[in-house]
Amino acid sequence: MPVRRPPSTAEGIRPSGEEAGPLPFSLPMPVPLFDTATPLAPLRDRILQVMTEVVDDGRFILGPNVAAFEEEFAAYCGAAHAIGVGNGTDALTIALRALGVGPGDEVIVPSFTFYASAEAIPPTGATPVFCDVDPETFCVTPETVKAAMTPRTKAVVAVHLFGNVAPVAEIEALGVPVVEDAAQAAGTVSSAGRPGALGTVATFSFFPSKNLGGFGDGGAITTSDAEIADRARMLRFHGSYDKVTYQHVGYNSRLDELQAAILRVLLPHLDGWADGRRAAGRHYEAAGLGDLVELPRPTEGADPAWHLYVVKHERADELAAALKAAGIGQKAYYRVPIHRQPAMAEHGAGLDLPGTEHAARTHLAIPMSAVLTAEQAAEVTAAVAAFARA
């Protein structure tokens, strides 16, 4: 039988929501799930200019653009420090280790999220402990976290899923530090501040399909704790401060200078793009989509910049097929929650997570971008209405 293999470098990996979706030059759909090309088009010349400047400068690793972006991104989030790393998964692992997480510890993490949120835990030596989510907001709650806590709990990974905001302060009030997985929440705001400065430490991904996406892999850790920031900088650089003495077994995980230069061009536009995502959500509401499916519900005080616009329907897979037939982009991201994935079987056996199971069965992402128009929202709504009448 044929052997499955991951895509080669030549084949590439096409981003879609999590780790896949249309690249800026992919073939269009009538209403695509993502539109990454339109927002970037006006910035093309400036992006090419800064890339040329990096090539001409010749400093490609931890150069001036990385330092500048770290300062600018920390200020944007409202944190004292930002540390650029190779990707969002490394950001989580390094952040946990910078917190002191290690062998014998437990880290609570939701099962309804992208696999990397849990995948990042075992490399620290700690054990992932899965908790439930509120199926209305798709986020963990103090109650679901408390139900999973034990004397070995060292940290909680609170995922700001789809751009919503987990209740970080209420969870930290339980007496355990929170690592914000803010990979999907760049541009989101809340009454408590921006993701990235709500908990003890936070992590971001700059994968191309994210709200703030580069042209390759990249990530960042943000914190206002100077000691955590210092340890994270050391861990991303082989566990060394000076490349002579190695204090720990670390990682070779540094934000690329080219990516940092590109992200510096994009960052000033993030709030405008976030406003566009919020406007897209309002277009769906105005079109009457909420009469046909359950719309995403922001957590209290949150004004999400929707990374994904995820609705719920009892016949979600049938709805997905109908939308696909109509040329409407759609995707179910987490039909199989992490605690039921083969690699996590030893940690998920016997768990009863009803909110997770309900969200996994009923969720469906529909088109969302910073430039989704009222007409496109009406077209999506019309396709959903046609399915409801069938």
N, C-alpha and C positions, 0 to 999 in steps of 0.2 A: 504494500500500500504506500502511497506517496507520503513523504516525510514533511511535516509542517516546519517552517522556518520563519524567523522574523524577516522583515523586509531588509534588503541589502542597502548599503549606502547609495548605490546607483538608483534603486527604486524609490528610496526616501520614505518618509512618514508624513502622511497628510493630516494636518490638525483637524480634529472634530470635537468641539466642545471641550472635553477633557484633553485627550491627546489625539484628536483628529478633527477635521473640518476643512472647508475650502481654503486653499492657499490663495494669495491675492490674485493669481492669474488662472484660477480654475474655471471650468465652463459654467455659465450661469444657469440658474433655474428660474422659473417664473417668480417664485418667492423663495429664495434660498434660506437655509437655516441660519447662515451667517453671511454678512457682507463685510469682508475685511478690506476690499480693494477701494471702495468709494471714499472712506475717510482718509485713506493714505494718499490718494492721488494728488491732492494739492501740496503734499509734503515731499513728493518724490525728488525734486531737484535738491532740496535742502538735505535730505537723507543721503543722496549720492555725494553731495559735497562733503559732509562730515566723514563719510566712509573713506573718501579720497584723502582727507586730512589725516586720518589715522594711519593709512598706508604710508603716506609721505613722512609722517612723524616717526614711524618705526617702533613705537612702543605698544605692544599688543597684550601684555599681561599686567594687570594691576597698574595701569597707566593713569594719566590725568583725567580721562573721561570717567573711569570707574570711581575715582575719588570724588569728582564733582557730582556725578549722579547719586552716589551714596549720600552726600550732603543734601542734595536737592530732594531726594525721595524721602529722607528722614523728615525734613521740614514739611513736606507735603502731608505725610501721615500724622505729624505731630509727635514724633518720637525723637529722642536725642541721638540715636545712632541707627544707621543702616549698613549692612554688610552684604555686598554682592557675592553671590555664589553661582555654581554652575547650573542649577535648576531648582524647581520648587521642592522636589523630593529630597535632595541633599539639604535644602534649607531646613526642612523638618527634622531630619536626623541630627544635623549639626546643632540646631536650636535645642533639641532635647538633651543632647550631650552637654551643651553649654549650661543647661539648667542643673546638671549633675545626675541625670538619669543614667542608670547602668544596670548591670546584672542583678537580678533579684527584685527589681522594681516592677511596678505595673503602671501602664499608661492607659487611661480611658480614652476611647475614640468612638465616634459613631460608626455604625455599620452601613448606613445609607450615605455614602459619599464615594468619591473616586478612590480607587485602590491604594494610591500612594499615601493617603492619610494614615493608613494602618501599616503599609509596607515599610514606612520609614522607621517604625518602632523596633522591630527585631534586630536591626544592625547595631542598636545601642546596647543590646544584651537584655533589654527589658521585655516584658510580656504585654501584648495588646489585650485590653479588656473592652469588649464591645458594649456600648450602651444604646438605648433606643433614642428616637427622635420624635418631636411633635410632628405628626403627619400634615398639619396645617401649614407650618412654617418651614418644615424640612430641617430644622435645627435642633440641637441638643437643648435640654432645659436643666435647671438645677435639680429637678426631681429625677430625671433620667440619669443624670450623672451620679447623684447621691445613691441611687439604687445599685450602682456598679462599684461604689467605693469600698475599699478594704484598707487595712492598716498598711498595705504595701503600695497603695496608690501614691505615685510620685508627681504626676502631672496629668492634665486633661488636654487633649487636642480638641478644641472647639472649632468646628468648620463653619465658616460663613457661607453656607451652601447657596449656589446660584446667585450670589450677591446679597443675600439676606444677612442679618446680623445676629449672631448667637448672643445670648445674655451673659457676657463675659464677667461683669462685675458680680452678678449674683452667684455665678459658679465659683469665682475666686473667694467669695464669702464663706464657702464651705471649707476653706482652709487649705486649698491645693492650688498651685500655680497653673495658669492657663497658657497654652501655646495656641494662638490664633492661627488657624489655617485660613489665610485670607487670599488664597490663590485666585478665587473667583470674585473677589470683592473690591478690587481697585476702583476707586471712584465713588463707592458707596459712602454715605454719611449717616450718622445717627445722632440722637440727642446726647449721647455719651462721648461723641467724637468719631474719628475715622477708624475703620479697621486698620490695624497696624500699630495702634497706640492704646488699645483697650485692655490688654492683658499684660502679663509679665514679658512675653516675647511673642513675635508674630512672624509669619513666613508668607512669601509671595512667589508666584510663578510668572514669568514673562514669556511663556509659550505663545506662539504667534496668534492663537485664537483668543487669548485672554483680553480683558478690557484694556489693559496696558500690555500689549504683546510686542516682542521684538521680532527679529528675523531669524530666530533659532532658539535654542534652549537658553534659559537664564532664570535666576531667582534672587531673592533677597531675604534677609532677616532684619527685622526692626525691633528695637528695644530702647527703653530709657534707663536700663540697668547697665552701668559702665562695666561691671565685672563680667556680665553675660556677653556683652559686646566684645570685650577683650578676648574671652575664651573662644567665641565664634570666629574671630579673625584668625586666631592661632590654629583652630581646628580646620579651617578651610585651606590652610597652607601647610599641610603635612604635620600639623601639631607643633609647629615651630614659629618662633617670633623672628628669627634671624637667618633661617636656612643653614644654620650651623649646629645649633643645639635643638634636639627634638624632645619636647616635654611629654607628648602623647602620641599615640597612633591616630593620625588625623586623616585628612582627605585632600585630594587634589581637586578642589572645587572652587573655581573663581569665575566671577562674571567676566565675560570676554570684553575687551576694550572696544571692539567694533559694536557689540550689542549695547554697551553703555552709551556710546556716542549716539546711536539710533534712539535709544530710550530717552536721552536728554532732549532730542527733537520732539518726541511724542508727548512727554510728560506735561508740558504746558497746555496741551489740547485735551487732556484726560477729563477734566471737569465738563468741558463742552460735550464730549462724547458721552459722558455719564448722563448729562441732561437729555441727550438724544435717546438714550436707552429708557430713561424714565418716561419721556414723551411717547415712546413706542408702546409702553405699557398702558398709558392713558388712551392711546389710539384703540387698543384692543377693548378697553372698557367702554369707550364711546361707541364702538361698533356693535356692542351688545354681546360680546363673546362670553361674558359672565352668565348669560342666560342659558348657555349651552354646555359649558364646562366649568369646573371650579378653578378660579384664577389663583395665582400665587398670592399669599398673604404676608405682608411685611410684619416682622416682629415689632413690638412696641418701641416707638421712637425711631424706627429705621426708615430711611428713604433710599431704597436699594437702587444701585445702578445694575440692572439685571444683566448678569453675564449670560444666563440662560433664562428664557421665559417658560417656566414649567407649569403646565396645567394638569388637572387630574380629571379622569373619566373612568367609569367602571368598565368600559369596553375600550381601553386605551390602545390595545394592539390593533383592533379593528379600525379605530379612528386613524391610527398611523397609516394603515394600508390605504384608507380612503384619501388621506391627504397626499400620500405619495402618488397615487393615481392622478391627482389633480395638479401635480407639479409643485406641491408645497413641501418645503423642507421640514423634517421632523425627525426626532430620535428619542428612544427610551435609553437612558444612560445606565441605570442601575437596576435592571430587572432582577439580577442575582446579587443580593447584598454581600458585603465583604465577608461577613461571618459564615456565609455558605459557599464561599469560594474554596476550591481545593487546597490552595496554599495556606489557608487559615482554618482548616477543619479542626485542628487540635485546640484552637482557641474559641471556636464557635459552637462546639457540640452541645446540644441540649438547651441552647439559649431560646428564650421566648421574648421576641421583640416585635410586638404587634404593630406599633406605629411604623416601624421600618418595613415590615411586610406589606402593610397597606400602601405606603408611599411607593414601594418598589413595584407593586402590581398595577397601580393606577396612574403613575406619572407619565408625562409626555412633553418633551421640549418642542416648541414651535418657533417659527422665525423670530429672531431678535437681533437687532444691531443698532448702532448709533444713528443710522440713517433710515430706519424702517419707516415708511410713510403711512399716513392714514389710509391711503388707497390700498396699500399692501395689507394692512391690518384688516380692512374690510374684505379683501379677497380671501384671506385666511378664514375669517369669520363665516363668509358665505360657503366655503368648502365644508366647514364644520357643521353649518346649518343643513347643508345638503345631506351629509352623513346622518344627521339626526332625523331627517325626514324619510330616509330610505328604509 
